[in-house]
């Protein structure tokens, strides 16, 4: 059902100056069924396993975590490419799971997608004019003149200038950075309210990464659109995102404003990610030894209770491996799902040990 007024955030980490919610996730689960010999049920991959957040209009949010933590599956669920197993995605006050075919098409026109691999994301048999013109045709822009105007304006905005030099080129005829600008232009050309960028600079040269990040930031501000940035690199988001959501094993385990989270991380896993940021000073290289060992858990059979407890240097037997920690707010606007932040941690530990 469509509501008449914009919702305000229930997420306590949402920035105070931005009150309009563009997209929400509520108890969102995306599980993929495993089958043996194509017939027998063999369990589930719990890629997204109970996620809640609000994205505000005009803000940049980073989803951060190791490979395999569920970031990309979450992004594809938001895009409507994966159907949630449970829970819901709400976009501009409408439940995405209840949209019909036409509604889903309109929704996808309002949500842009920037893929990780620009060359793989662009059809090799189409030139830039066709790549950018196709979403306009699909969404009802029949006038050739109007399409050419939109394509030229968008190419100019992503700094592929002069646009006429690029319209007839195919993906293999332009550089990796230019390919990613075309991908961004395709995501932008329908004037979306939200862009999801899945590791948009991980396959680019270091010299090009800053340019692409600055471009995304400029587009976000000029169009007042929301940007969800999926990455494993905390050093990148430091200068880019307003909030950071840290994911581990399908869950969001910590979220806060960027400066707050980087200056005062509360969850041991977030501390480990910060320790893993390379230091250019060889004198300080020994601090890397503090990173917890082991690998991220299997999402087919994740650990019970806190999913980080098998690798956690501050693991508490009888609590962390027995009871799933809820979200605590150890500092104003800062959420952490860790028993270390519980005001009643000692009493919880005593209760479980007395059983």
C-alpha positions as CSV (number, residue, x, y, z in Angstrom):
1,X,0.0,0.0,0.0
2,X,1.3,3.5,-0.8
3,X,1.6,5.9,2.0
4,X,1.0,9.6,1.7
5,X,3.9,10.9,3.8
6,X,7.6,10.0,3.8
7,X,8.7,7.8,6.7
8,X,11.2,8.9,9.2
9,X,14.1,6.6,10.1
10,X,13.8,4.2,13.0
11,X,17.6,3.4,12.6
12,X,19.3,5.3,15.5
13,X,22.5,5.6,13.4
14,X,20.7,7.7,10.7
15,X,22.1,11.2,10.3
16,X,20.1,13.9,12.2
17,X,20.0,16.3,9.2
18,X,18.4,13.7,6.9
19,X,15.0,12.4,7.9
20,X,13.4,11.0,4.7
21,X,13.9,7.2,4.3
22,X,14.4,6.0,0.7
23,X,14.9,2.3,1.4
24,X,14.6,0.1,4.4
25,X,15.4,-3.6,5.1
26,X,13.3,-5.3,7.8
27,X,14.4,-8.7,9.2
28,X,15.8,-9.4,5.7
29,X,16.9,-13.0,4.9
30,X,18.1,-14.3,1.6
31,X,18.9,-18.1,1.7
32,X,19.8,-20.2,-1.3
33,X,18.7,-23.8,-1.3
34,X,21.3,-26.5,-1.9
35,X,20.3,-29.7,-3.7
36,X,22.1,-33.0,-4.2
37,X,21.8,-34.5,-7.6
38,X,19.4,-31.7,-8.4
39,X,16.6,-33.3,-6.4
40,X,17.5,-33.9,-2.7
41,X,17.4,-30.9,-0.3
42,X,20.9,-30.5,1.2
43,X,20.5,-27.3,3.3
44,X,20.7,-23.6,2.7
45,X,23.4,-21.0,2.1
46,X,22.4,-18.2,4.5
47,X,23.8,-15.3,2.5
48,X,21.8,-12.6,4.3
49,X,20.5,-13.7,7.7
50,X,18.4,-11.1,9.5
51,X,19.4,-7.6,8.4
52,X,17.8,-4.3,9.4
53,X,18.7,-0.7,8.3
54,X,17.3,2.5,6.8
55,X,19.0,4.4,3.9
56,X,18.3,8.1,3.9
57,X,17.8,10.4,0.9
58,X,21.0,11.9,-0.3
59,X,23.4,10.0,2.0
60,X,26.3,7.7,1.2
61,X,26.5,4.4,3.1
62,X,29.2,1.8,2.9
63,X,28.6,-2.0,3.5
64,X,32.0,-3.3,4.6
65,X,33.2,-6.9,5.2
66,X,35.4,-9.7,4.0
67,X,34.6,-11.6,0.8
68,X,31.8,-14.1,1.4
69,X,30.1,-12.1,4.2
70,X,26.9,-11.5,2.2
71,X,27.5,-7.9,0.9
72,X,26.9,-8.6,-2.7
73,X,23.9,-10.9,-2.0
74,X,22.4,-8.1,0.0
75,X,22.9,-5.7,-2.8
76,X,21.3,-8.0,-5.3
77,X,18.4,-8.6,-3.0
78,X,17.8,-4.8,-2.7
79,X,17.9,-4.7,-6.5
80,X,15.2,-7.3,-6.8
81,X,17.6,-9.8,-8.5
82,X,17.2,-12.2,-5.5
83,X,13.8,-12.8,-3.8
84,X,14.1,-12.6,0.0
85,X,13.4,-15.8,1.9
86,X,11.9,-13.8,4.7
87,X,11.6,-10.1,5.6
88,X,11.1,-7.2,3.3
89,X,12.7,-4.4,1.4
90,X,10.7,-1.2,1.4
91,X,11.4,1.5,-1.2
92,X,9.8,4.9,-1.0
93,X,7.1,3.4,1.2
94,X,6.3,0.4,-1.0
95,X,7.2,-3.2,-0.3
96,X,9.3,-4.4,-3.2
97,X,8.2,-8.1,-2.6
98,X,4.6,-7.1,-3.4
99,X,5.3,-5.3,-6.7
100,X,3.9,-6.8,-9.9
101,X,6.0,-7.1,-13.1
102,X,5.3,-3.5,-14.1
103,X,5.9,-2.2,-10.6
104,X,9.2,-4.1,-10.4
105,X,10.3,-2.6,-13.7
106,X,9.5,0.9,-12.4
107,X,11.4,0.1,-9.2
108,X,14.5,-1.0,-11.1
109,X,14.4,2.2,-13.1
110,X,14.6,4.1,-9.8
111,X,17.6,2.0,-8.5
112,X,20.8,2.1,-10.5
113,X,23.5,-0.6,-10.3
114,X,27.3,-0.1,-10.8
115,X,29.0,-3.5,-11.2
116,X,32.4,-4.5,-10.0
117,X,33.8,-5.6,-13.4
118,X,33.1,-2.9,-16.0
119,X,34.2,-4.9,-19.0
120,X,32.0,-7.8,-18.0
121,X,29.1,-5.5,-17.3
122,X,29.0,-4.0,-20.8
123,X,27.7,-6.0,-23.8
124,X,30.7,-6.2,-26.2
125,X,28.4,-6.1,-29.3
126,X,26.9,-2.7,-28.4
127,X,28.5,0.7,-28.8
128,X,28.1,3.3,-26.1
129,X,25.1,5.0,-27.8
130,X,23.2,1.6,-27.7
131,X,24.3,0.7,-24.2
132,X,22.9,4.0,-22.8
133,X,20.0,4.2,-25.2
134,X,18.5,0.7,-24.4
135,X,17.3,1.5,-20.8
136,X,15.7,4.7,-22.1
137,X,13.8,2.6,-24.8
138,X,12.8,0.0,-22.4
139,X,11.4,2.6,-20.1
140,X,9.4,4.4,-22.7
141,X,11.6,7.2,-24.1
142,X,10.6,6.8,-27.8
143,X,12.0,10.0,-29.2
144,X,15.4,9.6,-30.8
145,X,16.1,13.3,-30.2
146,X,15.3,13.0,-26.5
147,X,17.4,9.9,-26.1
148,X,20.4,11.6,-27.8
149,X,20.0,14.6,-25.5
150,X,19.9,12.4,-22.4
151,X,22.8,10.3,-23.5
152,X,25.0,13.3,-24.3
153,X,24.1,15.0,-21.0
154,X,24.9,11.9,-19.0
155,X,28.2,11.3,-20.8
156,X,29.2,14.8,-20.1
157,X,28.3,14.4,-16.5
158,X,30.5,11.3,-16.1
159,X,33.3,13.3,-17.8
160,X,33.5,11.4,-21.0
161,X,34.0,14.4,-23.1
162,X,33.4,15.4,-25.8
163,X,30.5,12.9,-25.9
164,X,30.7,12.6,-29.7
165,X,34.1,10.9,-29.4
166,X,32.6,8.0,-27.4
167,X,29.1,7.4,-28.8
168,X,30.3,5.0,-31.6
169,X,32.9,3.2,-29.5
170,X,32.6,-0.4,-28.3
171,X,33.8,-1.4,-24.8
172,X,37.0,-3.0,-26.0
173,X,38.0,0.4,-27.6
174,X,38.0,2.3,-24.3
175,X,40.1,2.0,-21.1
176,X,39.0,0.4,-17.9
177,X,38.3,3.7,-16.2
178,X,36.3,4.9,-19.2
179,X,34.3,1.6,-19.2
180,X,33.4,2.2,-15.5
181,X,32.3,5.7,-16.4
182,X,30.0,4.2,-19.0
183,X,28.6,1.8,-16.4
184,X,28.0,4.7,-14.0
185,X,26.3,6.6,-16.9
186,X,24.0,3.7,-17.5
187,X,23.1,3.6,-13.8
188,X,22.4,7.3,-13.8
189,X,20.6,7.8,-17.1
190,X,17.1,7.0,-15.7
191,X,17.6,9.5,-12.9
192,X,17.4,7.0,-10.0
193,X,16.8,7.8,-6.3
194,X,19.4,5.1,-5.2
195,X,22.6,3.8,-6.8
196,X,24.2,0.6,-5.5
197,X,27.9,0.4,-6.3
198,X,29.3,-3.1,-5.8
199,X,33.1,-2.8,-5.4
200,X,33.1,-0.2,-8.2
201,X,36.9,0.5,-8.1
202,X,38.4,-2.9,-7.1
203,X,39.4,-3.7,-10.7
204,X,40.8,-0.3,-11.6
205,X,44.3,1.1,-11.4
206,X,45.1,3.0,-8.2
207,X,45.4,6.2,-10.2
208,X,41.9,5.9,-11.5
209,X,40.2,4.8,-8.3
210,X,40.2,8.3,-6.7
211,X,38.7,9.8,-9.9
212,X,35.8,7.3,-9.9
213,X,35.1,7.8,-6.2
214,X,35.2,11.6,-6.6
215,X,32.8,11.2,-9.6
216,X,30.3,9.1,-7.6
217,X,30.5,11.6,-4.8
218,X,29.9,14.5,-7.1
219,X,26.9,12.7,-8.8
220,X,25.4,11.9,-5.4
221,X,25.5,15.5,-4.2
222,X,24.3,17.1,-7.5
223,X,21.3,14.7,-7.8
224,X,20.6,14.3,-4.1
225,X,20.5,10.6,-4.6
226,X,21.4,7.8,-2.1
227,X,24.6,5.8,-2.7
228,X,25.1,2.4,-1.2
229,X,28.7,1.4,-1.6
230,X,29.7,-2.2,-1.2
231,X,33.4,-2.8,-0.4
232,X,35.9,-4.7,1.7
233,X,38.2,-1.7,2.0
234,X,37.8,0.5,5.0
235,X,40.5,2.8,3.9
236,X,38.5,3.7,0.8
237,X,35.3,4.6,2.7
238,X,37.0,6.8,5.2
239,X,36.7,9.8,2.8
240,X,33.5,8.7,1.0
241,X,30.7,7.4,3.2
242,X,28.7,9.1,5.9
243,X,27.9,5.8,7.6
244,X,29.4,2.4,7.7
245,X,27.6,-0.9,8.1
246,X,30.0,-3.8,9.0
247,X,28.8,-7.2,7.8
248,X,30.0,-10.6,9.0
249,X,28.5,-14.0,8.0
250,X,25.3,-12.6,6.7
251,X,24.6,-10.1,9.5
252,X,25.2,-6.5,10.2
253,X,27.3,-6.6,13.4
254,X,28.2,-2.9,13.7
255,X,27.0,0.4,12.3
256,X,27.7,4.0,13.0
257,X,28.7,7.3,11.5
258,X,32.0,6.9,9.7
259,X,34.1,9.1,11.9
260,X,32.5,7.6,15.0
261,X,33.1,4.0,13.9
262,X,36.7,4.6,12.8
263,X,37.7,6.5,15.9
264,X,35.9,4.2,18.4
265,X,35.1,0.8,16.9
266,X,33.2,-1.4,19.4
267,X,33.1,-4.9,17.8
268,X,36.2,-7.0,17.8
269,X,35.7,-7.8,14.1
270,X,35.7,-4.1,13.1
271,X,38.9,-3.7,15.1
272,X,40.3,-6.6,13.0
273,X,39.3,-5.0,9.8
274,X,41.0,-1.7,10.9
275,X,44.2,-3.6,11.8
276,X,44.2,-5.2,8.3
277,X,44.5,-1.8,6.6
278,X,48.1,-1.7,5.1
279,X,50.5,0.8,6.7
280,X,53.0,2.4,4.3
281,X,55.5,2.7,7.1
282,X,57.5,-0.6,7.4
283,X,58.4,0.3,11.0
284,X,54.7,-0.3,11.9
285,X,54.2,-3.5,9.9
286,X,54.3,-5.7,13.0
287,X,50.9,-4.6,14.2
288,X,49.4,-6.9,11.5
289,X,50.1,-9.8,13.8
290,X,47.1,-8.8,16.0
291,X,44.6,-9.8,13.3
292,X,42.5,-12.8,14.4
293,X,43.4,-16.0,12.6
294,X,41.1,-18.4,10.8
295,X,38.7,-17.9,7.9
296,X,35.1,-16.5,7.6
297,X,32.6,-19.3,8.6
298,X,30.6,-21.4,6.2
299,X,27.2,-19.8,5.5
300,X,25.8,-23.3,5.1
301,X,26.4,-24.1,8.8
302,X,27.4,-20.9,10.5
303,X,28.5,-20.9,14.2
304,X,25.9,-20.8,16.9
305,X,25.2,-17.6,18.7
306,X,27.8,-14.9,17.9
307,X,29.2,-15.9,14.5
308,X,32.5,-14.3,15.1
309,X,33.2,-16.1,18.4
310,X,35.4,-18.9,16.9
311,X,37.9,-16.2,15.8
312,X,37.3,-13.6,18.5
313,X,40.3,-12.8,20.8
314,X,37.8,-11.7,23.5
315,X,35.6,-14.8,23.3
316,X,33.7,-15.6,26.5
317,X,32.9,-19.3,27.0
318,X,29.3,-19.9,28.0
319,X,28.0,-16.6,26.6
320,X,29.3,-15.8,23.1
321,X,28.9,-19.4,21.9
322,X,25.5,-19.9,23.6
323,X,23.4,-16.8,23.1
324,X,23.1,-14.6,20.0
325,X,23.9,-11.0,21.0
326,X,21.3,-8.4,20.3
327,X,22.1,-4.9,19.0
328,X,23.5,-2.7,21.8
329,X,24.1,1.1,21.7
330,X,27.3,1.6,23.7
331,X,27.6,5.2,22.4
332,X,24.9,7.5,21.0
333,X,24.1,6.5,17.4
334,X,26.5,3.6,17.5
335,X,25.2,0.0,17.3
336,X,27.2,-3.1,18.0
337,X,26.0,-6.7,18.2
338,X,28.6,-7.9,20.8
339,X,28.2,-9.0,24.4
340,X,31.2,-6.8,25.4
341,X,28.8,-3.8,25.0
342,X,26.1,-5.3,27.2
343,X,25.4,-3.3,30.4
344,X,24.3,-6.6,32.0
345,X,27.1,-8.8,30.6
346,X,28.2,-10.2,33.9
347,X,24.7,-11.1,34.9
348,X,24.0,-12.7,31.5
349,X,27.2,-14.8,31.9
350,X,26.2,-15.9,35.4
351,X,22.7,-16.9,34.3
352,X,24.0,-19.2,31.5
353,X,26.7,-20.7,33.7
354,X,24.1,-21.5,36.5
355,X,22.0,-23.5,34.1
